[in-house]
Amino acid sequence: MNSFPEIRRNLFIGNTASSGAAIGSLYSSPEISENAIIGNASALRGGGIYSRDDVGAFIEGNLIVGNTCLERGGGVGFFDSSPVFVRNTVAGNSSRDGGGIYFATSASPIISSCTITANSADSSGAGIYCEVDCSPTIENTIVWGDEGDEVVFEPGASPVLTYCSVEGGWPGQGNIDADPLFVLAEKQDYRLLWLSPCIDSGHPDSLDPDGTRSDIGAEFFDQDDYLTLYLTPDTTEVAPGAELGVTYTAINRWAQPEPFWVLTEAVLPTGDTLGVMGPEAHTLPAAHAARVHVVHGMPPFAPTGWYEYSSKIGHPPATLYDEDRFRFQVTEPGDRPQGR
């Protein structure tokens, strides 16, 4: 209460509580950023995050996935709370009402540049549910592919939605009803493919880090990259002796074929770097995207712990077009993943 905590770069997984199974924020002004909030369960409010009577809370860049709540707000519940909620991905959560996000008791948060998708509700509001007297401001946000009503606002609520992509459409300046073209939604990769209608369709007065007009959604398409590389793992937890599958998506948005090389490495829990693939030479046709799935066998003696898998594309010896990386954990069967 009356505190200013910073909760940053943590993994919250498999926790349970009556409200806010991963993070419960009451009467405070927390900064909650860059956390992975996965598979938590609450009974009443906010399976992942429960924010009540918060003043000045700032919630940015979190992955809020696969959480559940029996009643209100599978991913997030805002109750009489007015945080700034920016560049968060809220996906695959479930609840009775408000599978993704639930607003109640005069909540008036600012929701900006978020992706809300693949959530479900037993009753109403698979993506967003908003009670009477709530007045959220939502912009540059994707609400798409949820299993039920995307957005439900009770009579008397006064939301403002602008420059959003809402499946089924929603009135408001700059709103669109168009498939965002996620990289691999079935594997929870909600980044944007080139030619997505969400690229450069956000509020014209806001810019992405690459200096272009803002995109709609939590992940912007970096137009500084000459070629674009995305890595999408099948899983981020694997046992020694098992297999790790990774999908490579490479995008050439230019009007000419582009040769490039690929180099992939892994950093082990010991800090040592291991070559995985390459360098290998390839060419992408003009205005083309290619997707390849590769499978790596983990040695039976692989040490447990966190690994970093990274790949670079470019032109030797010194030109780097793009790179991508992810972390995965090698665990013995039955072990619970630990914080990273």
Secondary structure as the mmCIF struct_conf table of DSSP 4:
data_model
#
loop_
_struct_conf.conf_type_id
_struct_conf.id
_struct_conf.beg_label_comp_id
_struct_conf.beg_label_asym_id
_struct_conf.beg_label_seq_id
_struct_conf.end_label_comp_id
_struct_conf.end_label_asym_id
_struct_conf.end_label_seq_id
STRN STRN1 GLU A 6 ARG A 8
BEND BEND1 ARG A 9 ARG A 9
STRN STRN2 LEU A 11 ILE A 13
BEND BEND2 GLY A 14 GLY A 14
STRN STRN3 THR A 16 SER A 19
BEND BEND3 ALA A 21 ALA A 22
STRN STRN4 ILE A 23 LEU A 26
BEND BEND4 TYR A 27 SER A 28
STRN STRN5 GLU A 31 SER A 33
BEND BEND5 GLU A 34 GLU A 34
STRN STRN6 ALA A 36 ILE A 38
BEND BEND6 GLY A 39 GLY A 39
STRN STRN7 ALA A 41 ARG A 45
BEND BEND7 GLY A 47 GLY A 48
STRN STRN8 ILE A 49 ARG A 52
BEND BEND8 ASP A 53 ASP A 53
BEND BEND9 VAL A 55 GLY A 56
STRN STRN9 PHE A 58 GLU A 60
BEND BEND10 GLY A 61 GLY A 61
STRN STRN10 LEU A 63 VAL A 65
BEND BEND11 GLY A 66 GLY A 66
STRN STRN11 THR A 68 ARG A 72
BEND BEND12 GLY A 74 GLY A 75
STRN STRN12 VAL A 76 PHE A 79
BEND BEND13 ASP A 80 ASP A 80
STRN STRN13 VAL A 84 VAL A 86
BEND BEND14 ARG A 87 ARG A 87
STRN STRN14 THR A 89 ALA A 91
BEND BEND15 GLY A 92 GLY A 92
STRN STRN15 SER A 94 ASP A 97
BEND BEND16 GLY A 99 GLY A 100
STRN STRN16 ILE A 101 ALA A 104
BEND BEND17 THR A 105 SER A 106
STRN STRN17 ILE A 110 SER A 112
BEND BEND18 SER A 113 SER A 113
STRN STRN18 THR A 115 THR A 117
BEND BEND19 ALA A 118 ALA A 118
STRN STRN19 SER A 120 SER A 124
BEND BEND20 ALA A 126 GLY A 127
STRN STRN20 ILE A 128 CYS A 130
TURN_TY1_P TURN_TY1_P1 VAL A 132 ASP A 133
STRN STRN21 THR A 137 GLU A 139
BEND BEND21 ASN A 140 ASN A 140
STRN STRN22 ILE A 142 TRP A 144
BEND BEND22 GLY A 145 GLY A 145
STRN STRN23 GLU A 147 GLU A 147
BEND BEND23 GLY A 148 GLY A 148
BEND BEND24 GLU A 150 GLU A 150
STRN STRN24 VAL A 151 PHE A 153
TURN_TY1_P TURN_TY1_P2 PRO A 155 GLY A 156
STRN STRN25 VAL A 160 THR A 162
BEND BEND25 TYR A 163 TYR A 163
STRN STRN26 SER A 165 VAL A 166
TURN_TY1_P TURN_TY1_P3 GLU A 167 GLY A 168
BEND BEND26 GLY A 172 GLY A 172
TURN_TY1_P TURN_TY1_P4 GLN A 173 GLY A 174
STRN STRN27 ILE A 176 ILE A 176
STRN STRN28 PHE A 182 LEU A 184
HELX_RH_3T_P HELX_RH_3T_P1 ALA A 185 LYS A 187
TURN_TY1_P TURN_TY1_P5 GLN A 188 GLN A 188
STRN STRN29 ASP A 189 LEU A 192
HELX_LH_PP_P HELX_LH_PP_P1 LEU A 193 LEU A 193
TURN_TY1_P TURN_TY1_P6 TRP A 194 LEU A 195
TURN_TY1_P TURN_TY1_P7 PRO A 197 ASP A 200
BEND BEND27 GLY A 202 GLY A 202
TURN_TY1_P TURN_TY1_P8 PRO A 204 ASP A 205
STRN STRN30 LEU A 207 LEU A 207
TURN_TY1_P TURN_TY1_P9 PRO A 209 ASP A 210
BEND BEND28 GLY A 211 THR A 212
STRN STRN31 ARG A 213 ARG A 213
HELX_LH_PP_P HELX_LH_PP_P2 SER A 214 ASP A 215
BEND BEND29 ILE A 216 GLU A 219
TURN_TY1_P TURN_TY1_P10 GLN A 223 ASP A 224
BEND BEND30 TYR A 226 LEU A 227
STRN STRN32 THR A 228 PRO A 233
BEND BEND31 ASP A 234 ASP A 234
BEND BEND32 THR A 236 THR A 236
STRN STRN33 GLU A 237 VAL A 238
TURN_TY1_P TURN_TY1_P11 PRO A 240 GLY A 241
BEND BEND33 ALA A 242 ALA A 242
STRN STRN34 GLU A 243 ASN A 252
BEND BEND34 TRP A 254 GLN A 256
STRN STRN35 GLU A 258 VAL A 267
TURN_TY1_P TURN_TY1_P12 PRO A 269 THR A 270
BEND BEND35 GLY A 271 GLY A 271
STRN STRN36 THR A 273 LEU A 284
HELX_LH_PP_P HELX_LH_PP_P3 PRO A 285 PRO A 285
TURN_TY1_P TURN_TY1_P13 ALA A 286 ALA A 287
STRN STRN37 HIS A 288 GLY A 297
HELX_LH_PP_P HELX_LH_PP_P4 MET A 298 PRO A 299
TURN_TY1_P TURN_TY1_P14 PRO A 300 PHE A 301
HELX_LH_PP_P HELX_LH_PP_P5 ALA A 302 PRO A 303
BEND BEND36 THR A 304 THR A 304
STRN STRN38 GLY A 305 HIS A 315
TURN_TY1_P TURN_TY1_P15 PRO A 316 ALA A 318
STRN STRN39 THR A 319 VAL A 330
TURN_TY1_P TURN_TY1_P16 PRO A 333 GLY A 334
HELX_LH_PP_P HELX_LH_PP_P6 ASP A 335 GLY A 339
#
